[in-house]
Amino acid sequence: EVQLVESGGGLVQPGGSLRLSCVASGFPFDDYAMSWVRQAPGKGREWVSAISWNGDSTYYAEPMKGRFTISRDNAKNTLYLQMNSLKSEDTAVYHCVRENYNDYLYVPLEDYDYWGQGTQVTVSS
């Protein structure tokens, strides 16, 4: 059974930082690219970032470039998202998602089969 368990969310002031983690199990983690997707209150889901199976390729949505860094540790079956210079508009539930291939390939979000339960990030003073 595929399981994705996120952690690391919380309340942070604007300009602050958080590091999210996602521990994966139930599938060969290093065979798949991984992504982060977020959903803000009252808004639709938004793709944030992706990383290839070996970490060599990373991808970011435009608003996150220069502020967020995605990484992975295949020995620990863990995906990370380092978030710096956080803004109020980054407030959302952040989900890790398993991609369908070993590198990122755009698909509609509803085509993703495996999602974690999410971790809440709140950016507020």
Accessible surface in RSA format (square Angstrom, percent):
REM  Atomic radii and reference values for relative SASA: ProtOr
REM  Chains: A
REM  Algorithm: Lee & Richards
REM  Probe-radius: 1.40
REM  Slices: 20
REM RES _ NUM      All-atoms   Total-Side   Main-Chain    Non-polar    All polar
REM                ABS   REL    ABS   REL    ABS   REL    ABS   REL    ABS   REL
RES GLU A   1   173.24  99.5 112.90  85.4  60.34 143.7  58.23 112.6 115.02  93.9
RES VAL A   2    30.81  20.3  12.34  11.2  18.48  44.5  12.34  10.7  18.48  50.1
RES GLN A   3    91.14  51.0  86.90  63.5   4.24  10.1  16.02  34.1  75.12  57.0
RES LEU A   4     9.83   5.5   0.73   0.5   9.11  22.9   0.73   0.5   9.11  24.5
RES VAL A   5    80.91  53.2  78.81  71.4   2.09   5.0  78.81  68.5   2.09   5.7
RES GLU A   6     7.90   4.5   0.00   0.0   7.90  18.8   0.00   0.0   7.90   6.4
RES SER A   7    61.03  51.6  56.77  75.8   4.26   9.8  41.30  87.9  19.73  27.6
RES GLY A   8    37.46  46.2   0.00   N/A  37.46  46.2  24.82  68.1  12.63  28.3
RES GLY A   9    28.99  35.8   0.00   N/A  28.99  35.8   2.48   6.8  26.51  59.4
RES GLY A  10    29.57  36.5   0.00   N/A  29.57  36.5  29.50  80.9   0.07   0.2
RES LEU A  11   134.04  74.6 100.60  72.0  33.43  84.0 100.60  70.7  33.43  90.0
RES VAL A  12    22.23  14.6  17.06  15.4   5.17  12.5  22.23  19.3   0.00   0.0
RES GLN A  13   122.11  68.3 120.02  87.7   2.09   5.0  31.70  67.5  90.41  68.6
RES PRO A  14    70.62  51.5  49.47  45.1  21.15  76.9  49.93  41.2  20.69 128.6
RES GLY A  15    56.08  69.2   0.00   N/A  56.08  69.2  29.93  82.1  26.15  58.6
RES GLY A  16    21.18  26.1   0.00   N/A  21.18  26.1  20.58  56.5   0.60   1.4
RES SER A  17    57.43  48.5  38.56  51.5  18.88  43.5  22.19  47.2  35.24  49.4
RES LEU A  18    34.13  19.0  29.40  21.0   4.73  11.9  34.13  24.0   0.00   0.0
RES ARG A  19   130.30  54.7 115.85  59.1  14.45  34.4  34.98  47.8  95.32  57.8
RES LEU A  20     0.00   0.0   0.00   0.0   0.00   0.0   0.00   0.0   0.00   0.0
RES SER A  21    23.84  20.1  23.76  31.7   0.08   0.2   9.06  19.3  14.78  20.7
RES CYS A  22     0.04   0.0   0.04   0.0   0.00   0.0   0.00   0.0   0.04   0.0
RES VAL A  23    77.27  50.8  75.61  68.5   1.66   4.0  75.61  65.7   1.66   4.5
RES ALA A  24     2.33   2.1   0.17   0.3   2.16   4.9   0.28   0.4   2.05   5.4
RES SER A  25    47.36  40.0  45.53  60.8   1.83   4.2  37.63  80.1   9.73  13.6
RES GLY A  26    51.97  64.1   0.00   N/A  51.97  64.1  22.24  61.0  29.73  66.6
RES PHE A  27    22.84  11.4   4.87   3.0  17.96  46.7  12.82   7.8  10.02  28.7
RES PRO A  28    75.78  55.2  63.95  58.3  11.83  43.0  75.21  62.1   0.57   3.6
RES PHE A  29     4.28   2.1   1.01   0.6   3.27   8.5   1.01   0.6   3.27   9.3
RES ASP A  30    68.67  48.1  65.08  64.8   3.59   8.5   7.78  18.3  60.89  60.7
RES ASP A  31    80.03  56.1  68.72  68.4  11.31  26.7  15.40  36.2  64.63  64.5
RES TYR A  32    47.99  22.4  47.99  27.3   0.00   0.0  10.97   8.2  37.02  45.6
RES ALA A  33     0.00   0.0   0.00   0.0   0.00   0.0   0.00   0.0   0.00   0.0
RES MET A  34     0.00   0.0   0.00   0.0   0.00   0.0   0.00   0.0   0.00   0.0
RES SER A  35     0.00   0.0   0.00   0.0   0.00   0.0   0.00   0.0   0.00   0.0
RES TRP A  36     0.00   0.0   0.00   0.0   0.00   0.0   0.00   0.0   0.00   0.0
RES VAL A  37     0.00   0.0   0.00   0.0   0.00   0.0   0.00   0.0   0.00   0.0
RES ARG A  38    15.02   6.3  15.02   7.7   0.00   0.0   0.93   1.3  14.09   8.5
RES GLN A  39    72.45  40.5  68.75  50.2   3.70   8.8  12.17  25.9  60.27  45.7
RES ALA A  40    18.34  16.9  15.61  24.1   2.72   6.2  15.81  22.3   2.53   6.7
RES PRO A  41   102.37  74.6  75.96  69.2  26.41  96.0  88.41  73.0  13.96  86.8
RES GLY A  42    91.62 113.0   0.00   N/A  91.62 113.0  45.12 123.8  46.50 104.2
RES LYS A  43   138.57  67.6 125.58  77.1  12.99  30.9  82.62  74.4  55.95  59.6
RES GLY A  44    55.08  67.9   0.00   N/A  55.08  67.9  35.69  97.9  19.39  43.4
RES ARG A  45   101.34  42.6  75.94  38.7  25.40  60.5  12.88  17.6  88.47  53.6
RES GLU A  46    65.65  37.7  61.29  46.4   4.36  10.4  33.06  64.0  32.58  26.6
RES TRP A  47    46.37  18.6  40.67  19.7   5.70  13.4  40.67  21.7   5.70   9.2
RES VAL A  48     0.00   0.0   0.00   0.0   0.00   0.0   0.00   0.0   0.00   0.0
RES SER A  49     0.00   0.0   0.00   0.0   0.00   0.0   0.00   0.0   0.00   0.0
RES ALA A  50     0.00   0.0   0.00   0.0   0.00   0.0   0.00   0.0   0.00   0.0
RES ILE A  51     3.24   1.8   3.24   2.4   0.00   0.0   3.24   2.3   0.00   0.0
RES SER A  52     4.41   3.7   4.41   5.9   0.00   0.0   4.18   8.9   0.22   0.3
RES TRP A  53   104.40  41.9 104.40  50.5   0.00   0.0  88.58  47.2  15.81  25.7
RES ASN A  54    59.95  41.3  36.35  35.1  23.60  56.8  14.80  35.6  45.15  43.6
RES GLY A  55    27.19  33.5   0.00   N/A  27.19  33.5   8.64  23.7  18.56  41.6
RES ASP A  56   121.41  85.0  84.55  84.2  36.87  87.2  27.79  65.4  93.62  93.4
RES SER A  57    38.93  32.9  34.43  46.0   4.50  10.4   9.72  20.7  29.21  40.9
RES THR A  58    59.58  42.4  36.06  36.6  23.52  56.1  12.91  17.3  46.67  70.6
RES TYR A  59    68.77  32.1  63.93  36.4   4.84  12.6  56.12  42.2  12.65  15.6
RES TYR A  60    47.17  22.0  33.58  19.1  13.59  35.4  28.03  21.1  19.14  23.6
RES ALA A  61    16.11  14.8  10.88  16.8   5.23  11.9  16.11  22.7   0.00   0.0
RES GLU A  62   126.93  72.9 112.80  85.3  14.12  33.6  60.77 117.5  66.15  54.0
RES PRO A  63    76.21  55.5  57.62  52.5  18.59  67.6  70.44  58.2   5.77  35.9
RES MET A  64     0.00   0.0   0.00   0.0   0.00   0.0   0.00   0.0   0.00   0.0
RES LYS A  65   111.21  54.3  93.04  57.1  18.17  43.3  50.24  45.2  60.97  64.9
RES GLY A  66    88.72 109.4   0.00   N/A  88.72 109.4  44.33 121.7  44.39  99.4
RES ARG A  67    28.55  12.0  25.12  12.8   3.43   8.2  24.18  33.0   4.37   2.6
RES PHE A  68     5.78   2.9   0.00   0.0   5.78  15.1   0.00   0.0   5.78  16.6
RES THR A  69    73.73  52.4  72.97  74.0   0.76   1.8  46.25  62.1  27.48  41.5
RES ILE A  70     4.60   2.6   0.00   0.0   4.60  11.1   0.00   0.0   4.60  12.5
RES SER A  71    44.10  37.3  43.20  57.7   0.89   2.1  32.68  69.6  11.41  16.0
RES ARG A  72    30.56  12.8   3.75   1.9  26.80  63.8   4.05   5.5  26.50  16.1
RES ASP A  73    44.72  31.3  40.46  40.3   4.26  10.1  14.26  33.6  30.46  30.4
RES ASN A  74    46.05  31.8  30.86  29.8  15.19  36.6  17.73  42.7  28.31  27.4
RES ALA A  75   102.35  94.1  56.02  86.4  46.34 105.4  68.31  96.2  34.05  90.2
RES LYS A  76   137.58  67.1 120.13  73.7  17.45  41.5  74.43  67.0  63.14  67.3
RES ASN A  77    53.57  36.9  53.57  51.8   0.00   0.0   7.13  17.2  46.44  44.9
RES THR A  78     8.91   6.3   8.91   9.0   0.00   0.0   3.55   4.8   5.37   8.1
RES LEU A  79     0.00   0.0   0.00   0.0   0.00   0.0   0.00   0.0   0.00   0.0
RES TYR A  80    27.70  12.9  27.70  15.8   0.00   0.0  12.34   9.3  15.36  18.9
RES LEU A  81     0.00   0.0   0.00   0.0   0.00   0.0   0.00   0.0   0.00   0.0
RES GLN A  82    57.00  31.9  56.80  41.5   0.20   0.5  27.71  59.0  29.30  22.2
RES MET A  83     0.00   0.0   0.00   0.0   0.00   0.0   0.00   0.0   0.00   0.0
RES ASN A  84    58.65  40.4  58.65  56.7   0.00   0.0  15.59  37.5  43.06  41.6
RES SER A  85    60.40  51.0  55.56  74.1   4.84  11.2  19.76  42.1  40.64  56.9
RES LEU A  86     2.56   1.4   0.00   0.0   2.56   6.4   0.00   0.0   2.56   6.9
RES LYS A  87    91.02  44.4  88.83  54.5   2.18   5.2  44.10  39.7  46.92  50.0
RES SER A  88    70.44  59.5  61.05  81.5   9.40  21.7  34.56  73.6  35.89  50.3
RES GLU A  89   107.76  61.9  87.95  66.5  19.81  47.2  55.17 106.7  52.59  42.9
RES ASP A  90     0.47   0.3   0.47   0.5   0.00   0.0   0.00   0.0   0.47   0.5
RES THR A  91    26.72  19.0  25.06  25.4   1.66   4.0  22.88  30.7   3.84   5.8
RES ALA A  92     0.66   0.6   0.13   0.2   0.53   1.2   0.66   0.9   0.00   0.0
RES VAL A  93    46.13  30.4  46.02  41.7   0.11   0.3  46.02  40.0   0.11   0.3
RES TYR A  94     0.00   0.0   0.00   0.0   0.00   0.0   0.00   0.0   0.00   0.0
RES HIS A  95    29.08  15.9  29.08  20.2   0.00   0.0  20.42  21.0   8.66  10.1
RES CYS A  96     0.00   0.0   0.00   0.0   0.00   0.0   0.00   0.0   0.00   0.0
RES VAL A  97     0.00   0.0   0.00   0.0   0.00   0.0   0.00   0.0   0.00   0.0
RES ARG A  98    29.93  12.6  29.03  14.8   0.90   2.1   0.00   0.0  29.93  18.1
RES GLU A  99     3.02   1.7   3.02   2.3   0.00   0.0   0.00   0.0   3.02   2.5
RES ASN A 100    51.96  35.8  35.29  34.1  16.67  40.1  14.49  34.9  37.47  36.2
RES TYR A 101   124.69  58.2 119.06  67.7   5.62  14.6  78.75  59.2  45.93  56.6
RES ASN A 102    78.54  54.2  74.98  72.5   3.56   8.6   8.41  20.2  70.13  67.8
RES ASP A 103    51.68  36.2  50.39  50.2   1.28   3.0  21.04  49.5  30.63  30.6
RES TYR A 104    44.46  20.8  28.26  16.1  16.20  42.2  19.55  14.7  24.92  30.7
RES LEU A 105   103.00  57.4 100.25  71.7   2.75   6.9 101.83  71.5   1.18   3.2
RES TYR A 106   156.66  73.1 140.83  80.1  15.83  41.2 107.94  81.1  48.71  60.0
RES VAL A 107    26.19  17.2  23.62  21.4   2.57   6.2  24.32  21.1   1.87   5.1
RES PRO A 108    52.44  38.2  49.95  45.5   2.50   9.1  52.44  43.3   0.00   0.0
RES LEU A 109    32.01  17.8  29.29  21.0   2.72   6.8  29.29  20.6   2.72   7.3
RES GLU A 110   128.94  74.0 100.88  76.3  28.06  66.8  50.70  98.1  78.25  63.9
RES ASP A 111    70.05  49.1  58.67  58.4  11.39  26.9  16.00  37.7  54.06  53.9
RES TYR A 112    11.00   5.1   1.56   0.9   9.44  24.6   0.00   0.0  11.00  13.6
RES ASP A 113   104.75  73.4  75.95  75.6  28.81  68.1  16.40  38.6  88.36  88.1
RES TYR A 114    82.44  38.5  80.38  45.7   2.06   5.4  38.40  28.9  44.04  54.3
RES TRP A 115    69.12  27.7  39.61  19.2  29.52  69.3  33.69  18.0  35.43  57.5
RES GLY A 116     5.42   6.7   0.00   N/A   5.42   6.7   1.31   3.6   4.11   9.2
RES GLN A 117   114.60  64.1  82.94  60.6  31.67  75.4  72.88 155.1  41.72  31.6
RES GLY A 118    11.78  14.5   0.00   N/A  11.78  14.5   0.27   0.7  11.52  25.8
RES THR A 119    16.83  12.0  11.56  11.7   5.27  12.6   6.73   9.0  10.10  15.3
RES GLN A 120    84.00  47.0  74.92  54.8   9.08  21.6  49.11 104.5  34.89  26.5
RES VAL A 121     0.00   0.0   0.00   0.0   0.00   0.0   0.00   0.0   0.00   0.0
RES THR A 122    44.61  31.7  44.61  45.2   0.00   0.0  31.91  42.9  12.70  19.2
RES VAL A 123     4.48   2.9   0.00   0.0   4.48  10.8   0.00   0.0   4.48  12.2
RES SER A 124    55.30  46.7  47.54  63.4   7.76  17.9  20.35  43.3  34.95  49.0
RES SER A 125   125.29 105.9  66.26  88.4  59.03 136.0  47.47 101.1  77.82 109.0
END  Absolute sums over single chains surface
CHAIN  1 A     6204.7       4731.4       1473.3       3176.8       3027.9
END  Absolute sums over all chains
TOTAL          6204.7       4731.4       1473.3       3176.8       3027.9
